[in-house]
């Protein structure tokens, strides 16, 4: 019978220290950017990652209107929502969404990469997305996060 002296560290939610990061979305590909943001929001980049605790950082995305889609996704990708009534399906192409609500395009891409439970909804609240370069989170001293 083997005796182990070390245990895997399980982080408590009170002990988590979160940082603020700014990501410039200008010229970035949507899916690649969203996967890296989801990884940061979840906290998987940390050595003390705990799956059942929200250990991620706050992410501020600027220049959301300059995001890129590859291939023919501008014409072929469709966002849909349903009102709940018969025949209430609303379809919007990615090109229209980028013109009217580019923040929503990034938010949906990241949301669909996070866990589908209350922990995932809590993680998504730490994502702040803005058009242009101005954002109201300067008091938190966000560090720039370089994404290739």
C-alpha positions in Angstrom: 0.0 0.0 0.0 1.5 3.3 -1.1 1.3 6.4 1.0 1.1 9.7 -0.9 2.2 12.8 0.9 1.1 15.5 -1.5 -2.4 16.3 -2.6 -3.6 18.1 -5.7 -4.3 21.7 -4.7 -8.0 22.6 -4.9 -8.5 26.3 -4.9 -11.3 28.0 -2.9 -13.3 30.7 -4.6 -12.3 33.2 -1.8 -8.6 32.7 -2.6 -8.8 33.4 -6.4 -6.9 36.5 -7.5 -8.2 37.7 -10.9 -6.3 40.0 -13.3 -7.7 42.3 -15.9 -6.6 42.0 -19.5 -7.3 44.1 -22.7 -7.4 42.3 -26.0 -7.4 44.2 -29.3 -9.6 42.3 -31.8 -8.5 44.4 -34.8 -7.7 42.0 -37.6 -8.0 38.8 -35.5 -9.9 35.7 -36.7 -13.1 35.2 -34.7 -12.8 31.5 -33.7 -9.1 31.7 -32.7 -9.7 34.8 -30.6 -12.8 33.3 -29.0 -11.0 30.1 -28.0 -8.2 32.0 -26.3 -10.6 34.3 -24.5 -12.7 31.3 -23.3 -9.5 29.6 -22.0 -8.6 32.8 -20.0 -12.2 33.2 -18.7 -12.2 29.6 -17.5 -8.8 29.9 -15.9 -7.1 26.9 -17.7 -3.9 28.9 -18.2 -3.3 28.9 -14.5 -1.2 26.2 -12.7 -3.9 26.2 -9.9 -6.8 25.6 -12.2 -9.7 23.9 -10.5 -12.6 22.7 -12.7 -15.5 23.4 -10.3 -14.3 27.0 -9.3 -14.3 30.1 -11.4 -10.5 30.8 -11.5 -10.5 32.9 -14.7 -9.5 36.5 -15.4 -11.5 39.5 -16.6 -11.2 40.2 -20.3 -11.9 43.5 -22.0 -12.2 43.2 -25.8 -11.8 46.4 -27.9 -12.2 47.1 -31.6 -14.9 44.4 -31.9 -16.1 45.8 -35.2 -12.8 44.9 -36.9 -13.0 41.1 -36.2 -12.4 38.8 -39.3 -14.2 35.7 -40.5 -12.4 33.3 -42.8 -13.7 31.6 -45.9 -17.3 32.3 -47.0 -18.6 32.6 -43.4 -19.7 36.2 -44.0 -22.3 35.0 -46.4 -23.0 31.4 -45.2 -22.9 31.6 -41.4 -26.4 32.2 -39.9 -27.3 33.3 -36.4 -30.8 32.3 -35.4 -33.1 32.9 -32.4 -36.6 31.9 -31.7 -39.4 34.0 -30.2 -41.2 30.9 -28.8 -44.2 31.3 -31.0 -45.1 29.2 -34.0 -43.1 30.4 -37.0 -41.1 32.7 -34.8 -37.6 31.7 -36.1 -35.5 34.8 -36.8 -32.4 34.3 -39.0 -29.5 36.8 -39.4 -26.4 36.4 -41.6 -23.0 37.0 -40.1 -22.4 40.0 -42.3 -25.6 41.7 -40.9 -24.6 40.8 -37.4 -21.1 42.3 -37.8 -22.6 45.5 -39.1 -25.3 45.9 -36.4 -24.0 44.1 -33.3 -20.3 43.0 -33.6 -20.1 42.7 -29.8 -22.8 40.0 -29.9 -20.8 38.0 -32.5 -17.8 37.7 -30.2 -19.9 37.1 -27.1 -21.8 34.3 -28.7 -18.6 32.6 -30.0 -17.1 32.7 -26.5 -20.3 31.7 -24.8 -20.6 28.5 -26.9 -17.0 27.5 -25.8 -17.7 27.8 -22.1 -19.5 25.2 -19.9 -23.2 25.1 -20.3 -24.1 25.5 -16.6 -24.3 28.2 -14.0 -20.5 28.3 -13.7 -20.2 29.1 -17.4 -22.8 31.9 -17.1 -20.8 33.3 -14.2 -17.6 33.2 -16.3 -19.2 34.9 -19.2 -20.0 37.9 -17.0 -16.3 38.6 -16.8 -16.1 39.3 -20.5 -16.5 43.0 -21.5 -16.7 43.8 -25.2 -16.7 47.3 -26.8 -16.6 48.9 -30.2 -13.7 51.2 -30.7 -10.7 51.7 -28.4 -12.4 53.4 -25.5 -13.7 51.4 -22.5 -14.7 52.3 -18.9 -12.4 49.9 -17.1 -9.3 52.0 -17.0 -9.5 52.1 -13.1 -8.7 48.4 -13.0 -5.4 48.9 -14.8 -5.9 46.2 -17.4 -2.7 44.7 -18.9 -2.6 44.2 -22.7 -2.8 40.6 -23.7 -1.0 39.7 -26.9 -2.7 37.1 -29.0 -1.0 35.9 -32.2 
